[in-house]
Amino acid sequence: MPQGRRRRILYSTMDMKRVQQKLQPVLFLIFLLCILLFTAPIVPIASMERSAEEAPPELAILRSAYPDVLFSSYYDEEVGDWRITVQSDGRVSELYYAGGRFLKEEHLSDREKYRVLIYPFRERVTDPETMTPEEIEWFSRFGATENRRTAPVSADDFFDAIYDIGSREAIERNLERVTFLGYAFRIHRLIAEPLARVEKKVRGLSAEDPAIAEYISQLGSGDGYQWRQIRDTGGRSFHSMGLAIDLLPKNYHSKTIYWLWEKNAGNDRWMLIPLDQRWMPPGPVVDAFESEGFIWGGKWPVWDNMHFEYRPELLHARDEQ
């Protein structure tokens, strides 16, 4: 072969190698993009558009109430409902909106057994002196044993997604022993910090307010986690999730603290017991709890004045109205 032609072939080969070296990073990126394209979950464009425009309004409340939790959603055309992804404490869970119930897929067929996650929570205690006959009848029906046995209950699914409380074994892995106003009990570890902030606020208030100092001194016991259902219902108690505490006094001083104890004692007009005949914490104590995401059971229609429960979403929903 002539030397000039050999030199041209050699140069062409070297040029091809240079081109290949330059193309290698580009080809590698194209390869990665192909993998991502063909392995990513397929979400229909229509679903993404619908999710962006019509996502359940409760999601904004939940994001505000649980800033450390990630919530995302898209409309699942096959199921015909919003699919909610919850990323909390290193875990990922999938729920469906289910008309505001936030249920796992296996519970969708029984959705009527469950109440909505975010229900209206009262700003003030209902004063029996202002009740109409219709309201009195409503309270009576609401607290009837048969109604409580058949009424919808709170679903565990949302709280399992947030706190990992799906079984007794799971919740007891997540418990932390705390001391609150001198009483030791166990609660879920994720609410230990907000409860500690409540105690700091209440003790600070007690230094300026003798009524609050008296309240603290008159407490007789404090309870947290207990594995049990709510009496007369098929629903699970928030005590069994480690999300509720009870604070009881040493002496009731002839006052009542819990509607069901009064009803079971034969008083069918329990809802008409005057407020000054009910034992309850001072208002600033309730405010301190609410400021950290805890609701007070004294504001429920079926009042439970010893009870505090970590439900920041209810307070955010109420305050945003």
C-alpha positions as CSV (number, residue, x, y, z in Angstrom):
1,M,0.0,0.0,0.0
2,P,1.4,3.4,-0.8
3,Q,2.7,5.3,2.2
4,G,0.4,8.3,1.6
5,R,-2.8,6.2,1.7
6,R,-1.6,4.3,4.8
7,R,-1.1,7.7,6.5
8,R,-4.6,8.8,5.5
9,I,-6.1,5.6,6.9
10,L,-4.2,6.0,10.1
11,Y,-5.4,9.6,10.6
12,S,-9.0,8.6,9.9
13,T,-8.8,5.9,12.5
14,M,-7.4,8.3,15.0
15,D,-10.1,10.8,14.2
16,M,-12.8,8.1,14.8
17,K,-11.3,7.3,18.2
18,R,-11.4,11.0,19.1
19,V,-15.1,11.2,18.1
20,Q,-15.9,8.1,20.0
21,Q,-14.2,9.5,23.1
22,K,-16.2,12.7,22.9
23,L,-19.5,10.9,22.3
24,Q,-19.1,8.5,25.2
25,P,-20.5,10.9,27.9
26,V,-23.4,11.9,25.7
27,L,-24.2,8.3,24.9
28,F,-24.1,7.5,28.6
29,L,-26.5,10.3,29.5
30,I,-28.9,9.1,26.7
31,F,-28.7,5.6,28.2
32,L,-29.6,6.9,31.7
33,L,-32.5,8.9,30.4
34,C,-33.8,5.8,28.6
35,I,-33.7,3.8,31.9
36,L,-35.5,6.6,33.8
37,L,-38.1,6.9,31.0
38,F,-39.0,3.2,30.9
39,T,-38.8,2.5,34.6
40,A,-40.5,5.5,36.1
41,P,-44.2,5.0,37.2
42,I,-46.6,6.1,34.5
43,V,-48.9,8.9,35.6
44,P,-51.3,10.0,32.9
45,I,-51.0,13.6,31.9
46,A,-54.7,14.1,32.6
47,S,-54.2,12.8,36.1
48,M,-51.3,15.2,36.8
49,E,-53.3,18.1,35.5
50,R,-56.3,17.1,37.6
51,S,-54.1,16.7,40.7
52,A,-52.6,20.1,40.2
53,E,-55.9,21.9,39.8
54,E,-58.2,19.9,42.0
55,A,-56.1,18.2,44.8
56,P,-58.1,17.7,48.0
57,P,-58.1,20.9,50.1
58,E,-57.3,19.0,53.2
59,L,-53.8,18.5,51.9
60,A,-52.9,22.1,52.5
61,I,-54.1,21.8,56.1
62,L,-52.1,18.6,56.6
63,R,-48.9,20.2,55.2
64,S,-49.3,23.1,57.6
65,A,-50.1,20.9,60.6
66,Y,-47.3,18.4,59.9
67,P,-44.4,20.4,58.4
68,D,-42.0,17.5,58.8
69,V,-44.2,15.2,56.7
70,L,-44.2,15.2,52.9
71,F,-47.6,14.8,51.2
72,S,-48.1,14.3,47.4
73,S,-51.0,13.3,45.3
74,Y,-52.4,12.3,41.9
75,Y,-55.7,11.2,40.6
76,D,-55.8,7.4,40.2
77,E,-58.0,6.8,37.1
78,E,-58.3,3.1,37.8
79,V,-59.5,3.5,41.3
80,G,-61.4,6.7,40.7
81,D,-59.9,8.6,43.7
82,W,-57.0,10.7,44.8
83,R,-53.9,8.7,45.7
84,I,-52.0,10.3,48.6
85,T,-48.3,9.5,49.2
86,V,-47.2,10.2,52.8
87,Q,-43.5,10.3,53.7
88,S,-43.0,10.4,57.5
89,D,-40.2,9.5,59.8
90,G,-38.3,7.5,57.0
91,R,-41.4,5.6,55.9
92,V,-43.6,5.9,52.8
93,S,-47.3,5.0,52.8
94,E,-50.0,5.1,50.2
95,L,-53.5,6.2,51.1
96,Y,-56.7,7.2,49.2
97,Y,-58.7,10.3,49.8
98,A,-62.0,8.4,50.3
99,G,-64.1,11.5,50.8
100,G,-61.7,12.9,53.4
101,R,-61.2,9.6,55.3
102,F,-57.6,9.0,54.1
103,L,-57.8,5.2,53.8
104,K,-55.6,2.4,52.6
105,E,-56.8,0.7,49.4
106,E,-58.0,-2.4,51.3
107,H,-60.4,-0.3,53.4
108,L,-62.0,1.5,50.5
109,S,-64.9,-0.9,50.2
110,D,-65.8,-0.3,53.9
111,R,-65.3,3.5,53.8
112,E,-68.7,4.1,55.4
113,K,-67.4,2.6,58.6
114,Y,-65.1,5.5,59.1
115,R,-65.6,9.2,59.8
116,V,-63.6,11.9,58.0
117,L,-60.2,12.7,59.3
118,I,-60.7,16.5,59.7
119,Y,-64.0,17.2,61.5
120,P,-65.2,20.6,62.8
121,F,-63.6,21.3,66.2
122,R,-65.2,23.8,68.5
123,E,-63.4,27.0,69.6
124,R,-65.4,27.2,72.8
125,V,-67.2,24.9,75.2
126,T,-70.9,24.7,74.5
127,D,-72.8,26.3,77.4
128,P,-75.9,24.3,78.3
129,E,-77.7,27.5,79.3
130,T,-77.7,28.5,75.6
131,M,-78.9,25.1,74.2
132,T,-82.1,24.9,72.2
133,P,-84.5,21.9,72.6
134,E,-83.2,20.7,69.2
135,E,-79.6,20.8,70.3
136,I,-80.5,19.0,73.5
137,E,-82.1,16.2,71.5
138,W,-79.1,16.1,69.2
139,F,-76.7,15.7,72.1
140,S,-79.0,12.9,73.6
141,R,-79.0,11.0,70.3
142,F,-75.3,11.5,69.8
143,G,-74.4,10.0,73.2
144,A,-76.9,7.1,73.0
145,T,-75.2,3.7,73.4
146,E,-76.7,2.3,70.3
147,N,-75.6,5.3,68.2
148,R,-72.0,5.0,69.6
149,R,-72.0,1.3,68.7
150,T,-73.0,1.8,65.1
151,A,-71.6,5.3,64.3
152,P,-68.5,5.6,62.1
153,V,-65.2,5.6,63.9
154,S,-61.8,7.2,63.3
155,A,-59.7,5.2,60.8
156,D,-56.2,4.2,61.9
157,D,-54.7,4.5,58.4
158,F,-53.6,8.1,58.4
159,F,-52.1,7.9,61.9
160,D,-50.3,4.7,60.9
161,A,-48.8,6.5,58.0
162,I,-47.6,9.3,60.2
163,Y,-46.6,7.5,63.4
164,D,-46.2,3.7,62.6
165,I,-49.0,2.6,65.0
166,G,-50.6,-0.2,63.0
167,S,-50.2,-2.9,65.7
168,R,-49.5,-3.1,69.4
169,E,-46.0,-4.2,68.6
170,A,-45.4,-1.3,66.3
171,I,-46.7,1.4,68.7
172,E,-44.8,0.0,71.6
173,R,-41.5,0.3,69.6
174,N,-42.2,4.0,69.3
175,L,-43.1,4.9,72.9
176,E,-41.1,7.2,75.0
177,R,-41.4,7.7,78.8
178,V,-41.9,11.3,79.8
179,T,-42.7,13.3,82.9
180,F,-45.4,15.9,82.7
181,L,-46.2,18.2,85.6
182,G,-44.7,15.6,87.9
183,Y,-46.4,12.5,86.5
184,A,-44.6,9.9,84.4
185,F,-46.2,8.0,81.6
186,R,-45.5,6.8,78.0
187,I,-46.5,8.6,74.8
188,H,-45.4,8.4,71.1
189,R,-41.9,9.7,70.8
190,L,-42.9,12.1,68.0
191,I,-45.1,14.1,70.3
192,A,-42.7,14.2,73.2
193,E,-41.2,17.6,72.2
194,P,-44.5,19.5,71.7
195,L,-45.7,18.1,75.1
196,A,-42.5,19.3,76.7
197,R,-43.2,22.8,75.3
198,V,-46.7,22.7,76.8
199,E,-45.2,21.9,80.2
200,K,-42.8,24.8,79.9
201,K,-45.6,27.2,79.0
202,V,-47.9,26.0,81.8
203,R,-45.2,26.2,84.5
204,G,-44.3,29.7,83.2
205,L,-48.0,30.7,83.5
206,S,-48.2,29.2,87.0
207,A,-45.5,31.7,88.2
208,E,-47.9,34.6,87.4
209,D,-51.3,33.0,87.9
210,P,-52.3,31.5,91.3
211,A,-55.2,29.6,89.7
212,I,-52.8,27.7,87.4
213,A,-50.5,27.0,90.3
214,E,-53.5,25.7,92.2
215,Y,-54.5,23.5,89.2
216,I,-51.0,21.9,89.1
217,S,-50.9,21.3,92.8
218,Q,-54.4,19.7,92.7
219,L,-53.5,17.1,90.0
220,G,-53.6,13.6,91.3
221,S,-52.6,11.5,88.3
222,G,-51.5,11.6,84.7
223,D,-51.9,8.8,82.1
224,G,-50.7,8.3,78.5
225,Y,-50.4,5.2,76.5
226,Q,-53.0,2.4,77.0
227,W,-53.8,-0.3,74.5
228,R,-57.6,-0.2,74.3
229,Q,-60.7,0.7,72.3
230,I,-63.1,3.6,73.0
231,R,-65.8,2.4,75.2
232,D,-69.1,1.4,73.5
233,T,-67.5,1.7,70.0
234,G,-65.5,-0.3,67.6
235,G,-63.0,2.5,67.4
236,R,-59.4,2.5,68.7
237,S,-58.6,5.0,71.4
238,F,-56.0,7.6,70.7
239,H,-54.4,6.5,74.0
240,S,-53.6,3.3,72.2
241,M,-51.7,5.3,69.6
242,G,-49.7,7.1,72.2
243,L,-51.2,10.4,71.1
244,A,-53.4,11.3,74.1
245,I,-53.0,12.0,77.8
246,D,-55.4,12.3,80.8
247,L,-54.8,14.6,83.7
248,L,-57.1,13.9,86.7
249,P,-57.4,15.8,90.0
250,K,-56.9,14.5,93.5
251,N,-60.4,15.7,94.4
252,Y,-63.3,16.4,92.2
253,H,-65.0,18.6,94.9
254,S,-68.4,17.2,93.9
255,K,-67.9,18.2,90.3
256,T,-68.1,15.9,87.2
257,I,-65.3,15.4,84.7
258,Y,-66.6,13.0,82.1
259,W,-70.0,12.8,80.4
260,L,-70.1,9.0,80.2
261,W,-69.5,8.5,83.9
262,E,-72.5,10.8,84.5
263,K,-74.7,9.1,81.9
264,N,-73.8,5.6,83.3
265,A,-74.8,6.9,86.8
266,G,-78.3,7.4,85.4
267,N,-78.3,11.0,84.4
268,D,-79.7,11.2,80.8
269,R,-79.5,15.0,80.9
270,W,-75.7,14.9,81.3
271,M,-75.4,17.6,78.6
272,L,-77.2,20.1,80.8
273,I,-74.8,19.9,83.7
274,P,-73.8,23.6,84.2
275,L,-70.2,24.5,83.4
276,D,-69.5,25.6,86.9
277,Q,-70.3,22.0,88.1
278,R,-67.8,20.4,85.7
279,W,-64.1,20.0,86.7
280,M,-61.9,21.6,84.0
281,P,-58.5,23.1,83.6
282,P,-58.1,26.9,83.5
283,G,-58.5,28.5,80.1
284,P,-54.8,29.5,79.7
285,V,-53.8,25.8,80.3
286,V,-56.1,24.8,77.4
287,D,-54.6,27.6,75.3
288,A,-51.1,26.3,76.0
289,F,-52.0,22.8,74.8
290,E,-53.7,24.1,71.7
291,S,-50.7,26.3,70.8
292,E,-48.7,23.1,70.5
293,G,-51.3,21.1,68.5
294,F,-53.2,19.4,71.3
295,I,-57.0,19.5,71.5
296,W,-58.9,19.4,74.8
297,G,-61.7,16.9,75.1
298,G,-63.8,19.4,77.1
299,K,-64.8,21.0,73.8
300,W,-66.3,17.8,72.3
301,P,-70.1,17.4,72.4
302,V,-69.4,14.3,74.5
303,W,-67.0,16.2,76.8
304,D,-64.0,14.5,78.4
305,N,-62.4,17.2,80.6
306,M,-59.4,15.2,81.6
307,H,-58.4,14.4,78.0
308,F,-55.8,16.1,75.7
309,E,-55.0,14.7,72.2
310,Y,-52.4,15.6,69.6
311,R,-54.5,16.6,66.6
312,P,-52.9,19.7,65.0
313,E,-54.8,19.3,61.8
314,L,-58.1,19.9,63.6
315,L,-56.8,23.2,65.1
316,H,-55.3,24.3,61.8
317,A,-58.6,23.6,60.0
318,R,-60.6,25.5,62.6
319,D,-58.2,28.5,62.7
320,E,-58.1,28.8,58.9
321,Q,-61.9,29.1,58.6
